[in-house]
Amino acid sequence: MNRPATVTTLQAAALVAGSIIGVGVLPLPRVATLAADTGGPLVTGVAVLAAWLALWLITKLGTLFPQQSIFQYSEILLGRWLAAIGTLLLICFFAFLASLAAREFGEVVVTAVLRKTPLEMTVLAMLLLAAIAARNDVRTFSYIHMFYLPFILAPGILIIALSLKNAVSLNLLPLWGNDATALSVTHGILTIASLFQVAFVVTIVIPHMKQPQKALKASSWGVVIAGGLYVAIVLATIAVFGSEETRLLIWPTLELAKTTSLPANILERLDAAFLAIWVTAVFTTLLSTYYLTIHAISQLFRLKDHRLLTYFVLPFIFWMAMLPQSVLQLYQIVELVGRIGLCITFGYPIILLLVWLLRRRGVSSS
């Protein structure tokens, strides 16, 4: 199916970066510290590399079928019914991911800002915003990410730079961590790498790119931007608070913003400004998961327009968002779903690539 090529390489890179940077920013330093103590930045860097390798594989597969999304060329490789099972798994995973992102957003807002506002209202408001924005086509979808990315990156970089005046370099030693076990490090790498899974959205953008052959470049830059920010956040947080205090904080990045001020005390605390930017980051991530979900459903049922589904799936995602009974249970589910999701978002493309290689070898031998 021929589609108008409207997405540039820059827009695709911004889309990947904007999709990755989201709710995971707040608990990230705690996850990294629990995994490797002072080796948190190193573990985060390894996780970024692992995420890049997985995304490289996914994008490489997409460039082999530049005119089709993964939901379409999977039918060519596996057949309609096996591909339908794979698509259904992806739909369930990203719908669950969208619900968890909305719930985590609600928990932070009602805890730190709107303490008298019902949790259900904040979650529903964010889901409605995502549903409305998801009614647009891929071109507008990519424009939204490109527009918001500078507003997400600039304040984040500013807060990290200003927080370094309170940093203690000894808090980062030893660089490889204290008493870090192979199990805890592996657990941390997988958990942090799972934060990059939303970049899977690139698989539905490649068919709309003006230069699909540059999708690998766009994905790489997206991971570099988001991964660089993540490593910097973990490094700054541990340098300021130390590993022992960081692991006790639920949202260490928010606490880092509270201890940071602008020169001349123009703003003594930047947490309010940080939360305003964080809301934007959550919106772009939630938009990508929501868009990917309804796009996959439309492909599964061969619908011509995904807009019919934007409000239809909202009650189901809202219901899933309200299932966790507490913040603790929420993060336990997030870690579990993230690790399971790696098997789907990484394992499924590997299967597709192996089938493609086997078919290509069979054609060559014949």
C-alpha positions as CSV (number, residue, x, y, z in Angstrom):
1,M,0.0,0.0,0.0
2,N,1.5,3.3,-1.1
3,R,1.4,6.1,1.5
4,P,2.4,9.7,1.2
5,A,6.0,10.1,2.6
6,T,5.7,13.0,5.0
7,V,8.0,12.3,8.0
8,T,11.5,13.5,7.9
9,T,14.5,11.9,9.6
10,L,14.7,14.7,12.2
11,Q,11.0,14.2,13.0
12,A,11.5,10.5,13.4
13,A,14.5,11.0,15.7
14,A,12.5,13.5,17.8
15,L,9.6,11.0,17.9
16,V,11.8,8.2,19.3
17,A,13.4,10.5,21.9
18,G,10.1,12.0,23.0
19,S,8.4,8.6,23.2
20,I,11.2,7.2,25.5
21,I,11.4,10.2,27.9
22,G,8.4,9.9,30.2
23,V,7.2,8.7,33.6
24,G,10.3,6.6,34.1
25,V,12.4,9.7,34.7
26,L,11.2,10.0,38.3
27,P,12.1,6.6,39.8
28,L,15.0,6.0,37.4
29,P,17.9,6.9,39.8
30,R,16.4,4.7,42.5
31,V,16.2,1.7,40.2
32,A,19.8,2.2,39.0
33,T,21.1,2.6,42.6
34,L,19.3,-0.5,43.8
35,A,20.9,-2.4,41.0
36,A,24.5,-1.3,41.5
37,D,24.8,1.3,44.3
38,T,27.3,3.9,43.1
39,G,27.6,2.1,39.8
40,G,24.1,3.3,38.8
41,P,25.4,5.6,36.0
42,L,27.4,2.6,34.5
43,V,24.4,0.3,34.7
44,T,22.2,2.9,33.1
45,G,24.8,3.3,30.3
46,V,24.8,-0.4,29.7
47,A,21.0,-0.5,29.6
48,V,21.0,2.3,27.0
49,L,23.4,0.3,24.9
50,A,21.2,-2.8,25.2
51,A,18.1,-0.8,24.3
52,W,19.9,0.6,21.3
53,L,20.8,-2.8,20.0
54,A,17.2,-4.0,20.4
55,L,15.9,-0.9,18.6
56,W,18.5,-1.3,15.9
57,L,17.2,-4.8,15.2
58,I,13.6,-3.6,15.1
59,T,14.4,-0.7,12.8
60,K,16.6,-2.8,10.5
61,L,13.7,-5.2,10.1
62,G,11.4,-2.3,9.3
63,T,13.8,-1.0,6.6
64,L,13.5,-4.4,4.9
65,F,9.8,-3.6,4.3
66,P,9.9,0.2,4.0
67,Q,6.3,0.4,2.7
68,Q,4.7,-1.6,5.5
69,S,4.4,-1.5,9.2
70,I,5.3,-4.5,11.4
71,F,1.7,-5.6,11.6
72,Q,1.5,-5.9,7.9
73,Y,4.8,-7.5,7.0
74,S,4.4,-10.0,9.8
75,E,1.5,-11.5,7.9
76,I,3.8,-11.9,4.9
77,L,6.4,-13.7,7.0
78,L,4.2,-15.7,9.4
79,G,0.8,-16.0,7.8
80,R,-2.3,-14.2,8.8
81,W,-3.2,-16.2,12.0
82,L,0.2,-16.5,13.5
83,A,0.8,-12.8,12.8
84,A,-2.6,-12.0,14.4
85,I,-1.4,-13.7,17.6
86,G,1.8,-11.5,17.6
87,T,-0.2,-8.4,16.9
88,L,-2.6,-9.2,19.7
89,L,0.3,-9.6,22.2
90,L,1.7,-6.2,21.2
91,I,-1.8,-4.7,21.6
92,C,-2.2,-6.0,25.1
93,F,1.3,-5.0,26.1
94,F,1.1,-1.4,24.9
95,A,-2.4,-1.0,26.2
96,F,-1.1,-2.1,29.6
97,L,1.9,0.2,29.2
98,A,-0.4,3.1,28.5
99,S,-2.5,2.4,31.6
100,L,0.6,2.1,33.9
101,A,2.0,5.4,32.5
102,A,-1.4,7.1,33.2
103,R,-1.6,5.7,36.7
104,E,2.0,6.6,37.6
105,F,1.2,10.2,36.4
106,G,-1.8,10.3,38.6
107,E,0.0,9.1,41.6
108,V,2.7,11.7,41.3
109,V,0.2,14.6,40.7
110,V,-2.1,13.8,43.6
111,T,0.9,13.3,45.9
112,A,3.0,16.3,45.0
113,V,0.6,18.9,43.5
114,L,-3.1,18.3,43.6
115,R,-3.5,16.5,46.9
116,K,-7.3,17.0,47.2
117,T,-8.0,15.9,43.6
118,P,-9.3,12.4,43.1
119,L,-6.7,10.0,41.5
120,E,-9.3,8.9,39.0
121,M,-9.8,12.4,37.7
122,T,-6.1,13.0,37.0
123,V,-5.7,9.7,35.3
124,L,-8.8,10.2,33.2
125,A,-7.8,13.7,32.2
126,M,-4.4,12.5,30.8
127,L,-6.0,9.6,29.0
128,L,-8.5,12.0,27.4
129,L,-5.7,14.2,26.2
130,A,-3.9,11.3,24.7
131,A,-7.1,10.0,23.0
132,I,-7.8,13.4,21.5
133,A,-4.2,13.8,20.1
134,A,-4.2,10.2,18.9
135,R,-7.0,11.0,16.4
136,N,-4.4,12.7,14.2
137,D,-2.5,11.1,11.3
138,V,1.2,10.0,11.5
139,R,2.4,13.3,10.1
140,T,0.7,15.4,12.9
141,F,1.7,12.7,15.4
142,S,5.4,13.2,14.5
143,Y,5.0,17.1,14.6
144,I,3.6,16.9,18.1
145,H,6.7,15.0,19.3
146,M,9.1,17.3,17.5
147,F,7.4,20.4,18.9
148,Y,7.5,19.3,22.5
149,L,10.9,17.7,22.6
150,P,12.9,21.0,23.1
151,F,10.6,21.9,26.0
152,I,11.4,18.6,27.6
153,L,15.1,18.5,27.1
154,A,16.1,22.1,27.8
155,P,14.6,22.3,31.4
156,G,15.9,18.8,32.2
157,I,19.4,19.7,31.1
158,L,19.2,23.0,33.0
159,I,18.2,21.3,36.3
160,I,21.0,18.7,35.9
161,A,23.6,21.4,35.3
162,L,22.4,23.6,38.2
163,S,22.2,20.6,40.6
164,L,25.9,19.8,40.1
165,K,26.9,22.7,42.3
166,N,25.6,20.6,45.2
167,A,27.4,17.4,43.9
168,V,30.0,15.5,45.8
169,S,32.3,13.5,43.5
170,L,33.1,11.0,46.2
171,N,29.4,9.9,46.1
172,L,30.1,8.4,42.7
173,L,33.0,6.2,43.8
174,P,33.6,3.4,43.1
175,L,32.3,3.7,39.6
176,W,31.4,0.0,39.3
177,G,29.4,0.1,42.6
178,N,29.7,-1.5,46.1
179,D,28.8,-5.1,46.6
180,A,26.8,-5.2,43.3
181,T,25.8,-8.8,42.4
182,A,25.4,-10.1,38.9
183,L,21.7,-10.8,39.6
184,S,21.0,-7.2,40.8
185,V,22.9,-5.6,37.9
186,T,21.1,-7.8,35.3
187,H,17.8,-6.9,37.0
188,G,18.6,-3.2,36.9
189,I,19.7,-3.3,33.2
190,L,16.5,-5.1,32.1
191,T,14.3,-2.7,34.1
192,I,16.0,0.4,32.7
193,A,16.1,-1.0,29.2
194,S,12.3,-1.6,29.5
195,L,11.9,2.2,29.7
196,F,12.9,2.4,26.0
197,Q,10.3,0.0,24.7
198,V,8.0,2.8,23.6
199,A,10.5,3.5,20.8
200,F,8.8,0.5,19.2
201,V,6.5,3.1,17.7
202,V,9.1,3.7,15.0
203,T,7.9,0.5,13.3
204,I,4.7,2.3,12.2
205,V,6.5,5.5,11.3
206,I,9.0,4.0,8.8
207,P,6.4,3.5,6.0
208,H,5.6,7.3,6.2
209,M,9.3,8.5,6.1
210,K,10.6,10.4,3.2
211,Q,13.8,8.4,3.5
212,P,13.1,5.1,5.1
213,Q,16.8,4.0,4.6
214,K,17.7,6.7,7.3
215,A,15.4,5.1,9.9
216,L,18.4,3.5,11.6
217,K,20.1,6.9,11.9
218,A,16.9,8.4,13.3
219,S,16.4,5.6,15.9
220,S,20.1,5.9,17.0
221,W,19.9,9.6,17.5
222,G,16.6,9.2,19.4
223,V,18.2,6.7,21.8
224,V,21.4,8.8,22.2
225,I,19.3,11.8,23.2
226,A,17.0,10.0,25.6
227,G,19.8,7.7,26.9
228,G,22.2,10.6,27.5
229,L,19.6,12.5,29.5
230,Y,18.9,9.3,31.6
231,V,22.5,8.7,32.4
232,A,23.0,12.4,33.3
233,I,20.0,12.3,35.6
234,V,21.2,9.2,37.4
235,L,24.7,10.6,37.7
236,A,23.5,14.0,39.1
237,T,21.1,12.4,41.6
238,I,23.7,10.0,43.1
239,A,26.3,12.8,43.1
240,V,24.0,15.1,45.1
241,F,22.3,12.6,47.5
242,G,24.6,9.7,47.6
243,S,23.6,6.1,46.9
244,E,22.2,5.3,50.3
245,E,19.8,8.2,50.3
246,T,18.8,7.8,46.7
247,R,17.6,4.2,47.2
248,L,15.3,5.4,49.9
249,L,13.5,8.0,47.8
250,I,10.4,7.0,45.7
251,W,11.0,9.8,43.1
252,P,14.7,10.9,43.4
253,T,14.6,13.1,40.3
254,L,11.8,15.1,41.8
255,E,13.8,15.5,45.0
256,L,16.7,16.7,42.9
257,A,14.6,19.4,41.4
258,K,13.5,20.5,44.9
259,T,17.1,21.0,46.0
260,T,18.0,23.0,42.8
261,S,17.6,26.8,42.5
262,L,18.3,29.3,39.8
263,P,21.3,31.8,40.3
264,A,20.5,34.8,42.5
265,N,17.6,32.8,44.0
266,I,15.2,33.8,41.2
267,L,13.5,30.5,41.9
268,E,14.6,28.8,45.1
269,R,13.0,25.4,44.1
270,L,12.5,24.1,40.6
271,D,10.2,21.2,41.4
272,A,7.1,23.0,40.3
273,A,8.6,24.0,36.9
274,F,10.1,20.5,36.6
275,L,6.7,18.9,37.2
276,A,5.2,21.1,34.5
277,I,7.7,19.8,32.0
278,W,7.4,16.3,33.3
279,V,3.7,16.4,32.5
280,T,4.6,17.1,28.9
281,A,7.0,14.2,28.8
282,V,4.4,11.9,30.2
283,F,1.9,13.1,27.6
284,T,4.3,12.4,24.7
285,T,5.0,8.9,26.0
286,L,1.4,8.1,26.7
287,L,0.5,9.4,23.3
288,S,2.9,7.0,21.6
289,T,1.7,3.9,23.5
290,Y,-1.9,4.9,23.0
291,Y,-1.4,5.6,19.3
292,L,0.5,2.3,18.8
293,T,-2.3,0.4,20.5
294,I,-5.1,1.8,18.4
295,H,-3.0,1.6,15.2
296,A,-2.3,-2.1,15.9
297,I,-6.0,-2.8,16.5
298,S,-7.0,-1.1,13.2
299,Q,-4.4,-3.2,11.4
300,L,-5.6,-6.4,13.0
301,F,-9.2,-5.8,12.0
302,R,-8.2,-4.2,8.7
303,L,-9.9,-0.9,9.4
304,K,-9.2,2.1,7.1
305,D,-9.1,4.6,9.9
306,H,-7.8,4.3,13.5
307,R,-9.7,7.3,14.7
308,L,-12.8,5.1,15.3
309,L,-10.9,3.4,18.1
310,T,-9.6,6.4,20.0
311,Y,-12.5,6.6,22.5
312,F,-13.5,3.0,22.3
313,V,-10.3,1.7,24.0
314,L,-10.2,4.5,26.6
315,P,-12.5,2.8,29.2
316,F,-10.5,-0.4,29.1
317,I,-7.2,1.4,29.5
318,F,-8.7,3.5,32.4
319,W,-9.9,0.3,34.1
320,M,-6.4,-1.3,33.8
321,A,-4.9,1.9,35.2
322,M,-6.9,1.7,38.4
323,L,-6.1,-2.0,39.1
324,P,-2.9,-1.4,41.3
325,Q,-3.9,-0.9,44.9
326,S,-0.9,1.2,45.9
327,V,2.3,2.9,44.6
328,L,4.4,0.0,45.8
329,Q,2.2,-2.5,43.9
330,L,2.2,-0.2,40.9
331,Y,6.0,-0.3,40.6
332,Q,6.1,-4.0,41.2
333,I,3.7,-4.4,38.2
334,V,5.7,-1.9,36.1
335,E,8.9,-4.0,36.6
336,L,7.1,-7.2,35.9
337,V,5.3,-5.9,32.8
338,G,8.5,-4.3,31.6
339,R,10.5,-7.5,31.7
340,I,7.7,-9.5,30.0
341,G,7.5,-6.7,27.4
342,L,11.1,-7.2,26.5
343,C,10.4,-10.7,25.4
344,I,7.6,-9.4,23.2
345,T,9.2,-6.3,21.7
346,F,12.6,-7.9,21.3
347,G,11.7,-11.5,20.8
348,Y,9.0,-11.1,18.2
349,P,11.1,-9.1,15.8
350,I,13.9,-11.7,16.2
351,I,11.4,-14.4,15.1
352,L,10.4,-12.3,12.2
353,L,14.0,-11.6,11.1
354,L,14.9,-15.3,11.4
355,V,11.9,-16.3,9.3
356,W,12.9,-13.7,6.7
357,L,16.5,-15.0,6.6
358,L,15.2,-18.6,6.2
359,R,12.9,-17.7,3.4
360,R,15.6,-15.7,1.7
361,R,18.0,-18.6,2.0
362,G,15.4,-21.0,0.7
363,V,14.8,-18.7,-2.3
364,S,18.5,-18.4,-3.0
365,S,19.1,-22.2,-2.8
366,S,16.3,-22.8,-5.2
